[in-house]
Amino acid sequence: MMRKLIYATIALLGMEASAQELTLPTFTQYTSDNEFVISPTYAGIGDYVKVRGNALTQWVGIKNAPDTQTLVGDVRLGERSGTGVLFYNDRNGFTSQRGARLSFAHHLTLNNQDDKFLSFGLSYNVNQFRIDINEFDPNADPSVTDDRSTTNHNFDVGILYRQGQFFASLNAANILNKDLNVFAISEPNRLRNYYLYTGYRYKKNIRSDWEYEPSVFFQLFESDGRSSTDVNFKVRYFDFEDYYWFGITYRFLNDQFFNPWNIGPMAGLKKGGFYFGYSYQVIFNEIQLYSTGTHVITLGVDLFQGISNCKCTMR
């Protein structure tokens, strides 16, 4: 049994490592009122400096399982633009990647009376990928004698359309091909992936304290054609300027709708300028025999509130 566990863990970690550099791991960070983590188009939407820290622990109970931390912040520039930055650290077995993303967005008003807005976003990404051999078995591959690392530069672009309580963001990430010469291995160098995030916020009437938000996150990888979808549903309860929310997410590969990748509850609150969110995901594949699931925690603060004269930068 122990041998099977070791083999299963190595195989799964190996598969995850192959995909690790394709994009920053996306789980449910964006559902914690943190859309900027997936799209530069959200930079500067809001009347405050928005800071969020995320900690993602995947496959709890398995040694050297993927572990990711991010720190993000964005702020409005003038009346129609915004900028933001994201730092991340991702470790997966014997591999790790660290990087940063600097973003700029510009927001246009299409129709002020109907709240129709169009936003464009651009990000510059820098990523350092490293293989750490400190725990390698020297007898397994004697040709590997030192750590290997490479630094890649790339760009993301996106467009966001908002009308009333409806939103839809279409993005292309890592639009440049990757240089593979440092490893001299056969690996996809097309890192491009495309994703759509769309949803609707519904209130029975303007005075209602309850808001309902169904949303969908669809992601497609160009290199091998695989794709996945998150179906999310959130409920918010507003208490003046504070609110509490809870929800659920359902993630599946698009050729396996009735065989989910994971399902999990979500909850959070905003109290004053402080924000807290938590998500738990139950795994529905072979690794569920050895892991208690995946946990995502989000902590944040909203600072330096300043009212905008342009509705296109209001949430």
C-alpha positions as CSV (number, residue, x, y, z in Angstrom):
1,M,0.0,0.0,0.0
2,M,2.8,2.5,0.9
3,R,4.5,1.7,-2.4
4,K,1.3,2.4,-4.3
5,L,0.9,5.7,-2.4
6,I,4.4,6.8,-3.3
7,Y,3.9,5.9,-7.0
8,A,0.6,7.7,-7.1
9,T,2.0,10.8,-5.4
10,I,5.0,11.0,-7.8
11,A,2.8,10.5,-10.8
12,L,0.4,13.3,-9.8
13,L,3.1,15.7,-8.8
14,G,4.8,15.0,-12.1
15,M,1.6,15.8,-14.0
16,E,1.1,19.0,-12.0
17,A,4.7,20.0,-12.5
18,S,4.4,19.7,-16.3
19,A,1.5,22.1,-16.2
20,Q,2.8,24.3,-13.4
21,E,4.4,27.0,-15.7
22,L,1.4,27.2,-18.0
23,T,-0.2,29.6,-15.7
24,L,-0.5,30.7,-12.1
25,P,-2.6,28.0,-10.4
26,T,-6.2,29.1,-10.3
27,F,-8.6,27.7,-7.8
28,T,-11.1,29.9,-6.0
29,Q,-9.0,33.0,-5.2
30,Y,-11.0,35.1,-7.6
31,T,-14.3,34.3,-5.9
32,S,-13.2,36.1,-2.8
33,D,-14.1,39.5,-4.3
34,N,-10.6,39.3,-5.8
35,E,-11.1,39.2,-9.6
36,F,-7.9,41.1,-10.3
37,V,-6.0,37.9,-9.5
38,I,-7.2,36.5,-12.8
39,S,-7.7,39.5,-15.0
40,P,-5.8,42.9,-15.3
41,T,-9.1,44.5,-16.5
42,Y,-10.2,44.8,-12.9
43,A,-7.4,47.1,-11.9
44,G,-8.7,50.3,-10.4
45,I,-12.4,49.3,-10.2
46,G,-13.3,50.4,-6.7
47,D,-13.0,53.5,-4.5
48,Y,-10.0,52.3,-2.4
49,V,-6.6,50.6,-2.5
50,K,-7.5,47.0,-2.5
51,V,-4.9,44.5,-1.0
52,R,-5.5,40.8,-0.8
53,G,-3.3,37.9,0.3
54,N,-4.1,34.3,-0.7
55,A,-2.7,31.1,0.7
56,L,-3.6,27.9,-1.2
57,T,-2.7,24.5,0.2
58,Q,-3.5,21.7,-2.2
59,W,-3.8,18.0,-1.4
60,V,-3.5,18.3,2.3
61,G,-2.0,15.2,3.8
62,I,0.5,14.5,1.0
63,K,4.1,15.4,1.4
64,N,5.5,18.0,-1.1
65,A,2.0,18.7,-2.5
66,P,1.5,22.0,-4.4
67,D,1.5,25.1,-2.2
68,T,0.9,28.6,-3.5
69,Q,0.9,32.1,-1.9
70,T,0.0,35.4,-3.7
71,L,-0.1,39.0,-2.6
72,V,-2.1,41.4,-4.8
73,G,-3.0,45.0,-4.8
74,D,-4.7,47.5,-7.2
75,V,-5.6,51.2,-7.2
76,R,-7.3,53.7,-9.4
77,L,-5.3,56.1,-11.4
78,G,-7.2,59.4,-12.1
79,E,-10.8,58.9,-13.1
80,R,-10.6,56.2,-15.8
81,S,-7.6,54.0,-15.3
82,G,-6.1,51.7,-12.7
83,T,-2.9,49.8,-12.0
84,G,-2.0,46.8,-9.9
85,V,0.7,44.3,-9.0
86,L,0.7,40.6,-8.1
87,F,3.5,38.6,-6.4
88,Y,3.4,34.9,-6.1
89,N,5.3,31.9,-4.8
90,D,4.4,28.4,-6.0
91,R,6.1,25.2,-4.9
92,N,5.3,21.7,-6.2
93,G,7.5,18.8,-5.1
94,F,11.1,19.5,-6.4
95,T,10.0,22.4,-8.6
96,S,9.2,26.0,-7.6
97,Q,8.2,29.2,-9.4
98,R,8.2,32.8,-8.2
99,G,7.1,35.8,-10.1
100,A,5.3,39.1,-10.4
101,R,2.7,40.6,-12.6
102,L,2.4,44.4,-13.2
103,S,-1.0,45.4,-14.7
104,F,-2.6,48.5,-16.2
105,A,-6.3,48.9,-17.1
106,H,-8.3,51.6,-18.8
107,H,-12.1,52.0,-18.3
108,L,-14.5,53.5,-20.8
109,T,-18.1,54.5,-20.3
110,L,-20.4,53.3,-23.2
111,N,-23.7,54.5,-21.7
112,N,-23.8,56.3,-18.3
113,Q,-27.5,55.9,-17.8
114,D,-27.5,52.2,-18.4
115,D,-24.2,51.6,-16.6
116,K,-22.5,50.1,-19.7
117,F,-18.7,50.0,-19.3
118,L,-15.8,48.6,-21.3
119,S,-12.4,48.0,-19.8
120,F,-9.1,47.0,-21.4
121,G,-6.2,45.4,-19.4
122,L,-2.6,44.6,-20.0
123,S,-0.1,42.7,-17.8
124,Y,3.6,42.2,-17.9
125,N,4.7,39.0,-16.2
126,V,8.1,37.8,-15.0
127,N,8.5,34.2,-13.8
128,Q,11.4,32.3,-12.4
129,F,11.1,28.5,-12.6
130,R,13.5,26.3,-10.7
131,I,14.3,22.6,-10.2
132,D,15.7,21.9,-6.7
133,I,17.9,18.7,-6.6
134,N,18.6,18.8,-2.9
135,E,16.4,15.9,-2.2
136,F,17.0,14.0,-5.5
137,D,18.2,10.4,-5.4
138,P,21.7,10.7,-7.0
139,N,21.4,7.1,-8.2
140,A,18.2,7.8,-10.1
141,D,19.8,10.2,-12.6
142,P,23.5,10.9,-12.1
143,S,23.5,13.3,-15.0
144,V,21.6,15.9,-12.9
145,T,24.3,17.5,-10.8
146,D,23.0,21.0,-10.0
147,D,19.8,23.1,-9.7
148,R,18.3,24.3,-12.9
149,S,16.4,27.6,-13.3
150,T,15.1,29.8,-16.0
151,T,13.4,33.2,-16.1
152,N,10.6,33.9,-18.5
153,H,8.9,37.2,-19.5
154,N,5.4,37.3,-20.9
155,F,2.2,39.3,-21.3
156,D,-1.5,39.0,-20.6
157,V,-4.3,40.9,-22.3
158,G,-8.0,41.2,-21.4
159,I,-11.3,42.9,-22.1
160,L,-14.1,43.4,-19.6
161,Y,-17.7,44.3,-20.4
162,R,-20.2,45.4,-17.7
163,Q,-23.8,46.3,-18.0
164,G,-25.7,46.9,-14.8
165,Q,-25.1,43.8,-12.7
166,F,-23.8,41.6,-15.6
167,F,-20.1,41.2,-16.2
168,A,-18.0,39.2,-18.7
169,S,-14.2,39.2,-18.9
170,L,-12.3,37.6,-21.8
171,N,-8.5,37.1,-21.4
172,A,-5.5,35.6,-23.0
173,A,-2.6,34.8,-20.7
174,N,1.1,34.1,-21.5
175,I,0.7,35.2,-25.1
176,L,4.4,34.7,-25.9
177,N,6.1,31.3,-26.4
178,K,8.6,30.1,-23.8
179,D,12.3,29.6,-24.3
180,L,13.1,25.9,-23.4
181,N,16.8,25.9,-24.2
182,V,17.9,26.0,-20.6
183,F,16.4,22.5,-20.0
184,A,16.8,21.0,-23.5
185,I,13.7,18.9,-22.9
186,S,10.6,18.2,-24.9
187,E,7.9,20.4,-23.3
188,P,5.2,22.6,-24.8
189,N,6.5,26.1,-25.3
190,R,3.1,27.5,-26.2
191,L,1.9,28.8,-22.8
192,R,-1.1,30.6,-24.1
193,N,-4.4,29.9,-22.3
194,Y,-7.7,31.6,-22.7
195,Y,-10.3,32.1,-20.1
196,L,-13.8,33.7,-19.7
197,Y,-15.2,34.8,-16.4
198,T,-18.8,35.9,-16.5
199,G,-21.7,36.2,-14.1
200,Y,-24.6,38.3,-12.8
201,R,-25.4,39.9,-9.5
202,Y,-29.1,39.8,-8.7
203,K,-31.1,41.7,-6.1
204,K,-34.9,41.5,-5.8
205,N,-35.0,45.3,-5.4
206,I,-32.6,48.1,-4.7
207,R,-33.4,48.0,-0.9
208,S,-32.9,44.3,-0.5
209,D,-30.1,43.2,1.9
210,W,-29.6,40.0,-0.2
211,E,-27.7,39.6,-3.4
212,Y,-27.2,36.4,-5.5
213,E,-24.3,35.9,-7.9
214,P,-24.1,32.9,-10.3
215,S,-20.8,32.9,-12.2
216,V,-18.7,30.7,-14.6
217,F,-15.0,30.5,-15.1
218,F,-13.9,28.7,-18.3
219,Q,-10.2,28.1,-19.1
220,L,-8.7,26.6,-22.3
221,F,-5.0,25.7,-22.8
222,E,-3.7,26.1,-26.3
223,S,-0.8,23.6,-26.1
224,D,-2.9,20.4,-25.6
225,G,-6.5,21.6,-26.0
226,R,-7.6,20.6,-22.5
227,S,-10.1,22.9,-20.7
228,S,-12.0,23.2,-17.5
229,T,-14.9,25.0,-16.1
230,D,-15.9,26.4,-12.6
231,V,-19.6,26.9,-11.9
232,N,-20.0,29.1,-8.8
233,F,-22.9,30.4,-6.8
234,K,-22.6,33.1,-4.1
235,V,-25.1,34.7,-1.8
236,R,-24.2,38.1,0.0
237,Y,-26.0,39.6,2.9
238,F,-25.4,43.4,3.3
239,D,-25.3,45.1,6.7
240,F,-24.9,48.7,5.7
241,E,-21.3,48.9,4.3
242,D,-20.3,45.4,5.7
243,Y,-21.4,42.1,4.1
244,Y,-21.2,38.4,4.7
245,W,-21.3,35.8,1.9
246,F,-21.3,32.1,1.3
247,G,-21.4,29.9,-1.8
248,I,-20.3,26.7,-3.5
249,T,-18.1,25.9,-6.5
250,Y,-18.2,22.9,-8.9
251,R,-15.1,22.4,-11.1
252,F,-14.9,19.8,-13.9
253,L,-12.9,19.0,-17.0
254,N,-15.1,19.9,-20.0
255,D,-15.2,16.4,-21.4
256,Q,-16.2,15.0,-17.9
257,F,-19.1,17.2,-16.7
258,F,-20.6,14.5,-14.5
259,N,-17.2,13.5,-13.1
260,P,-16.2,16.6,-11.1
261,W,-12.6,17.5,-10.5
262,N,-13.6,19.0,-7.1
263,I,-16.6,20.5,-5.3
264,G,-16.4,22.9,-2.3
265,P,-18.1,25.4,-0.1
266,M,-17.0,29.0,0.2
267,A,-17.6,31.7,2.8
268,G,-16.3,35.1,3.8
269,L,-17.0,38.6,5.2
270,K,-16.0,42.2,4.9
271,K,-16.1,44.2,8.1
272,G,-15.0,47.8,7.9
273,G,-11.8,47.7,5.9
274,F,-11.0,44.1,6.7
275,Y,-11.8,41.1,4.5
276,F,-11.6,37.4,5.1
277,G,-12.5,34.5,2.8
278,Y,-12.2,30.7,3.0
279,S,-12.8,27.9,0.5
280,Y,-12.5,24.2,0.8
281,Q,-12.5,21.8,-2.1
282,V,-13.2,18.1,-1.9
283,I,-11.2,16.1,-4.5
284,F,-12.9,13.6,-6.7
285,N,-10.1,11.5,-8.2
286,E,-7.7,8.8,-7.0
287,I,-5.8,11.1,-4.7
288,Q,-8.9,11.5,-2.5
289,L,-7.8,8.3,-0.8
290,Y,-4.7,10.0,0.6
291,S,-5.7,13.7,0.9
292,T,-8.3,15.6,2.9
293,G,-8.7,18.2,0.2
294,T,-7.6,21.7,-0.8
295,H,-7.8,24.8,1.3
296,V,-7.7,28.5,0.2
297,I,-7.6,31.4,2.7
298,T,-7.9,35.0,1.7
299,L,-7.0,38.0,3.9
300,G,-7.3,41.6,2.8
301,V,-7.7,45.3,3.6
302,D,-9.2,48.2,1.8
303,L,-7.3,51.4,2.3
304,F,-7.5,55.2,1.5
305,Q,-11.1,55.3,0.3
306,G,-11.7,58.0,-2.3
307,I,-14.9,58.6,-4.2
308,S,-14.6,58.6,-8.0
309,N,-16.5,61.1,-10.2
310,C,-16.6,58.4,-13.0
311,K,-19.0,55.5,-12.6
312,C,-16.8,53.3,-14.8
313,T,-14.4,52.8,-11.8
314,M,-17.1,52.1,-9.2
315,R,-17.9,48.6,-8.1
